Amino acid sequence: MIGQDHDFSHLDRVGRATASISRNPRLAVNIVLGASVLLAWLLLGAMAIRGAESRVPGIDAPGDTLIRYLPQLSLPDFLERFFTLCLAPAPLDGGVGAQAGALVVMWFLMAVATMLPSAAPMIRTYCEIADTARIKGEAVVHPLVLVAGYLSVWLAASAAFAALTFIAHAFASSVQMLDPMVGATGAAALLGAGLY
């Protein structure tokens, strides 16, 4: 991104709006971060509702009673399939690859929902640095590149967490959500995230 002013009058209204957003890093970053975090939380909430509904009555996970009172949303078939792959305790007939991909996406959604907001102060500080550099006419990398790098690290961690989930299910004597091995694996994943 360069601090020079460009004339975008030849563009249509949408093009001018897009160009102005790209010139204002703070606005672009706030829109992307807000939309990403909101979408991630909505998907995770819908997945939690499906998980609470799919459990055998009498074997509730913590919070299931409260979750069952949340409104049921009608979702597209691909999201229903995604939730099924994520919530299945063992690989389904469709194969391990599809479930592994779904688990990576699920862990990544959790990272976007929880870790991206915690990085907001760092990202906001870089936005201020980028604004100052732009005003001075200095070349600067757009803050969304910083966000992409941050999320790339969490995507790699999500793949590791998905692998850890499969390992836990392979060694668990009884593959149930409340199995101690699954709990220990979750604790190890949270410890790894905390150390990061």
C-alpha positions in Angstrom: 0.0 0.0 0.0 1.4 3.4 -1.0 0.6 6.7 0.5 -0.2 8.3 -2.8 -3.7 9.6 -3.5 -5.3 8.1 -6.6 -8.2 9.4 -8.6 -10.9 6.7 -8.5 -13.6 8.9 -10.2 -13.6 6.6 -13.3 -14.9 3.7 -11.1 -18.6 3.0 -10.4 -20.0 3.5 -6.9 -19.0 0.0 -5.7 -15.5 0.4 -7.1 -15.0 3.8 -5.4 -16.3 2.4 -2.1 -13.9 -0.6 -2.3 -11.0 1.7 -3.2 -11.8 3.9 -0.2 -11.9 0.9 2.1 -8.5 -0.3 0.8 -7.1 3.2 1.5 -8.4 3.1 5.1 -6.8 0.0 6.7 -8.6 0.5 10.0 -12.1 0.4 8.4 -11.2 -2.7 6.3 -9.7 -4.5 9.2 -12.7 -3.7 11.5 -15.2 -5.0 8.9 -13.2 -8.2 8.2 -12.6 -8.9 11.9 -16.1 -8.2 13.0 -17.7 -10.2 10.2 -15.3 -13.1 10.7 -15.8 -13.3 14.5 -19.6 -13.0 14.2 -19.9 -15.7 11.5 -17.6 -18.0 13.5 -19.7 -17.6 16.7 -23.0 -18.1 14.8 -21.7 -21.3 13.2 -20.3 -22.6 16.5 -23.6 -21.8 18.2 -25.6 -23.7 15.6 -23.2 -26.6 16.0 -23.7 -26.6 19.8 -27.4 -26.6 19.3 -27.2 -29.6 16.9 -24.8 -31.4 19.4 -27.1 -30.9 22.3 -30.1 -32.2 20.3 -28.2 -35.3 19.1 -27.1 -36.5 22.5 -28.9 -39.4 24.2 -31.3 -38.1 26.8 -29.9 -38.4 30.3 -26.3 -38.1 29.0 -26.0 -34.4 28.8 -22.8 -32.4 28.3 -22.3 -29.3 30.5 -24.6 -26.6 29.2 -26.9 -28.8 27.1 -30.0 -27.9 29.1 -29.4 -24.2 28.4 -28.4 -24.7 24.8 -31.6 -26.6 24.1 -33.6 -23.4 24.8 -31.8 -21.5 22.0 -33.8 -21.0 18.8 -33.4 -23.7 16.1 -32.2 -22.3 12.8 -32.9 -23.8 9.4 -29.5 -24.4 7.8 -28.3 -25.4 4.3 -27.6 -29.1 3.8 -23.8 -28.6 3.5 -23.8 -27.1 7.0 -25.8 -30.0 8.4 -23.3 -32.4 6.8 -20.4 -30.4 8.2 -21.9 -30.5 11.7 -22.5 -34.2 11.4 -18.9 -34.8 10.5 -17.7 -32.6 13.4 -20.0 -34.1 16.0 -19.5 -37.8 15.1 -17.4 -39.6 17.7 -15.7 -41.8 15.1 -15.0 -41.6 11.4 -18.2 -42.0 9.3 -18.6 -44.2 6.3 -17.7 -41.3 4.1 -14.1 -41.7 5.1 -11.6 -40.2 7.4 -10.6 -37.4 4.9 -13.9 -35.7 5.0 -14.1 -35.8 8.8 -10.5 -34.6 9.1 -11.2 -31.7 6.9 -14.4 -30.9 8.9 -12.5 -31.1 12.2 -9.8 -28.7 10.9 -12.5 -26.2 9.9 -14.2 -26.6 13.3 -11.0 -26.0 15.2 -10.3 -23.0 12.9 -13.7 -21.6 13.6 -13.0 -21.8 17.3 -9.7 -20.0 16.8 -11.4 -17.2 14.7 -14.1 -16.9 17.4 -11.8 -16.8 20.4 -8.3 -16.0 19.4 -8.9 -13.3 16.8 -10.6 -10.9 19.3 -7.7 -11.4 21.7 -5.4 -10.3 18.9 -7.5 -7.2 18.2 -5.2 -4.8 20.3 -2.1 -5.9 18.4 -4.0 -5.5 15.0 -5.4 -2.1 16.0 -1.9 -0.9 16.9 -0.5 -2.1 13.5 -3.4 -0.3 11.8 -2.3 3.0 13.5 1.3 2.3 12.3 0.0 1.7 8.8 -2.1 4.9 8.9 0.9 6.9 10.0 3.1 5.4 7.3 0.4 6.0 4.7 0.1 9.6 5.7 3.8 10.1 5.4 3.8 8.5 2.0 5.8 5.5 3.0 5.1 2.0 1.7 3.4 -0.3 4.2 1.9 -3.7 4.2 -1.8 -3.7 4.6 -3.0 -4.8 8.1 -5.1 -7.6 6.6 -1.8 -9.3 5.7 -1.0 -9.4 9.4 -4.4 -10.9 10.1 -3.9 -13.5 7.3 -0.5 -14.5 8.8 -2.0 -14.7 12.3 -4.8 -16.9 11.1 -2.4 -19.1 9.0 -0.7 -20.0 12.2 -4.0 -20.9 13.8 -5.0 -22.9 10.7 -1.8 -25.0 11.2 -2.7 -25.4 14.9 -6.2 -26.4 13.9 -4.7 -29.2 11.7 -2.7 -30.4 14.7 -5.7 -30.3 17.0 -7.7 -32.3 14.5 -5.0 -34.9 14.4 -5.0 -34.9 18.2 -8.7 -35.5 18.1 -8.3 -38.5 15.9 -5.6 -39.9 18.1 -7.8 -39.5 21.2 -10.6 -41.3 19.5 -8.3 -44.1 18.3 -7.0 -44.8 21.8 -10.2 -44.1 23.8 -11.7 -47.3 25.2 -15.3 -45.9 24.9 -15.6 -43.2 22.3 -18.1 -40.8 24.0 -18.0 -37.1 24.3 -17.6 -37.3 28.1 -14.8 -39.9 28.0 -11.9 -38.9 30.2 -9.4 -39.4 27.3 -11.4 -36.9 25.2 -11.4 -34.5 28.1 -7.6 -34.9 28.6 -7.1 -34.3 24.9 -9.2 -31.2 25.0 -7.1 -30.0 28.0 -3.9 -30.7 26.1 -5.2 -28.7 23.1 -6.2 -25.8 25.4 -2.8 -26.0 27.1 -1.0 -25.8 23.7 -3.2 -22.8 22.7 -2.5 -21.1 26.0 1.3 -21.6 25.7 1.2 -20.2 22.1 
